[in-house]
Amino acid sequence: MSLSFDPDQIPLPIGHFIGDRLLESPGLLPLHRPSDGAFYAKCPVASTETVDEAVQTARKALKTSNWGGVRPRERASVLKRWADLIEHEAQALAKVEAISSTRPISQLVAGDIAITAEQIRFFAEFADKEGGDLVPTDDAHLGMIMTEPYGVVGAITPWNFPVNMAGWKLGPALAAGNAVVLKPSEMTPFSSILLAQLAVKAGMPAGLINIVIGDGPTTGAAITGHPDIAKVSFTGSTSAGAAIMANIARTGIKPMTLELGGKSPQIVFADADIDQAAAAISGSILANAGQACVAGSRLIAHFSAVEPLVEAIIARMQAVRAGPTWDAATTYSPIISETQRSRMHTTVRAARAKGAECLTGGEPMEGKGYFYTPTLLAKMDQSSPAITEEIFGPVLTLQTFRTEEEALALADHPTYGLAAGLFTRDVSRVMRITRALPAGTVWVNRYGRSRDHILPTGGYKHSGIGKDLGREAYHANRRSKSVLIQV
């Protein structure tokens, strides 16, 4: 059976999900489908009062259900049933998300949604396996480090991988015994509501997940500044992360996890497997049309490897199959909005005006939707806007080097340090370079996350604070308390 569908026939849950009910709310922000530019709905904007209702509902649900105090295995069982339902309803979730987002339906079913279910199961297993410690003291004392949930966690997710990013936030927070008030991006708001409805259906106490939709200045600020939200977790741009930090500082002090922007380098040495490198590099900038924080947008290649490497990358770039996200044959995504596409094109033109050579692409695609041609820019110095700015699209830059020192100098971005790629057969070089690269994740002879959810993700410099995924994400949702008992 084909996954293709008619986007005009899919009902959308327009409103806020608080407790166990969808609270219908009038739409304020017009939404357009990235694939064809058609208007399809209006997004409500949760007020400060609506956010407060969600927070108080979460607090009440924690108290009445004793979610943080039940046997941890009970929490794990509920989360696993939720993951099963997510898999069972994968097509329904994928259709709602594909309408508004840049994610093709086939990639959603086989990738994003299946991975989200895996990650929720992964975090469920921490519930009864990670706890406090007895610590060494003298014979007259008993020392303990106890851990406990924070309470209500505020989460804000981006538009580029809506279901998957919601899983990043909800999975560890709930497994650790917290409740969550989550705001998805106002550009892709509806699939997160379906996730919450499935959680209640799986037996999760109503009110532990509350979804409020709206923009950053109103709804997002109400979440991050709310006095009863004990921790904030955010994935998005560096500028938005800075605004969240400022709002938290104005309204109080609370811990936060911020996974922010990137401008990630991919270094290719002369001894690399060129076909392997070309496939990984092109895949990293073509996946979701480059709309990922970890997109490997800066190619730094040894001068002797440039010609065959560039030829192979361009061939892959020119072979993409663009199409609407509701067509199962589509493999190449649109840009999220005309505003984002225009911003991207302005940066490309500015780079070319400063002397960059466009080897392929460099223009919006003709026809319906917000598509952009895969682009490769060469002959730039470190001051080029294509090098300095996070373009967040299918734009790859090319720089060359002759020595390791030169490669590392080019790779060291003044602002970002989220991820990096390295291609070489020299194991000693791998160890030297991975230690020297200022990045939170380094992939060697590959690029992009695997389904090994134990590996945390997070950045250096302005690319963020704290970690998502891995045991670090679970621990980030519990606070510790030192106890010393005199015997």
Stockholm file with secondary structure:
# STOCKHOLM 1.0

chainA/1-487         MSLSFDPDQIPLPIGHFIGDRLLESPGLLPLHRPSDGAFYAKCPVASTETVDEAVQTARKALKTSNWGGVRPRERASVLKRWADLIEHEAQALAKVEAISSTRPISQLVAGDIAITAEQIRFFAEFADKEGGDLVPTDDAHLGMIMTEPYGVVGAITPWNFPVNMAGWKLGPALAAGNAVVLKPSEMTPFSSILLAQLAVKAGMPAGLINIVIGDGPTTGAAITGHPDIAKVSFTGSTSAGAAIMANIARTGIKPMTLELGGKSPQIVFADADIDQAAAAISGSILANAGQACVAGSRLIAHFSAVEPLVEAIIARMQAVRAGPTWDAATTYSPIISETQRSRMHTTVRAARAKGAECLTGGEPMEGKGYFYTPTLLAKMDQSSPAITEEIFGPVLTLQTFRTEEEALALADHPTYGLAAGLFTRDVSRVMRITRALPAGTVWVNRYGRSRDHILPTGGYKHSGIGKDLGREAYHANRRSKSVLIQV
#=GR chainA/1-487 SS CCCCCCGGGCCCCCSEEETTEEECCCCCEEEECTTTCCEEEEECCCCHHHHHHHHHHHHHHHHHHTTTTSCHHHHHHHHHHHHHHHHHTHHHHHHHHHHHSSCCHHHIIIIIHHHHHHHHHHHHTTTTTCCCEEECCCTTEEEEEEEEECSEEEEECCSSSHHHHHHHHHHHHHHTTCEEEEECCTTSCSHHHHHHHHHHHTTCCTTSEEECCCCIIIIIHHHHTCTTCCEEEEESCHHHHHHHHHHHHHHCCCCEEEECCCCCEEEECTTSCHHHHHHHHHHHHHGGGGCSTTCCCEEEEEGGGHHHHHHHHHHHHTTCCBCCTTSTTCCBCCCSCHHHHHHHHHHHHHHHHTTCEEEECCSBCSSSSCCBCCEEEESCCTTSHHHHSCCCSSEEEEEEESSHHHHHHHHCCSSEESEEEEECSCHHHHHHHHHHSCCSEEEESSCSCCSCTTSCBCCEETTEESCBSHHHHHHTTEEEEEEEEEC
#=GC SS_cons         CCCCCCGGGCCCCCSEEETTEEECCCCCEEEECTTTCCEEEEECCCCHHHHHHHHHHHHHHHHHHTTTTSCHHHHHHHHHHHHHHHHHTHHHHHHHHHHHSSCCHHHIIIIIHHHHHHHHHHHHTTTTTCCCEEECCCTTEEEEEEEEECSEEEEECCSSSHHHHHHHHHHHHHHTTCEEEEECCTTSCSHHHHHHHHHHHTTCCTTSEEECCCCIIIIIHHHHTCTTCCEEEEESCHHHHHHHHHHHHHHCCCCEEEECCCCCEEEECTTSCHHHHHHHHHHHHHGGGGCSTTCCCEEEEEGGGHHHHHHHHHHHHTTCCBCCTTSTTCCBCCCSCHHHHHHHHHHHHHHHHTTCEEEECCSBCSSSSCCBCCEEEESCCTTSHHHHSCCCSSEEEEEEESSHHHHHHHHCCSSEESEEEEECSCHHHHHHHHHHSCCSEEEESSCSCCSCTTSCBCCEETTEESCBSHHHHHHTTEEEEEEEEEC
//
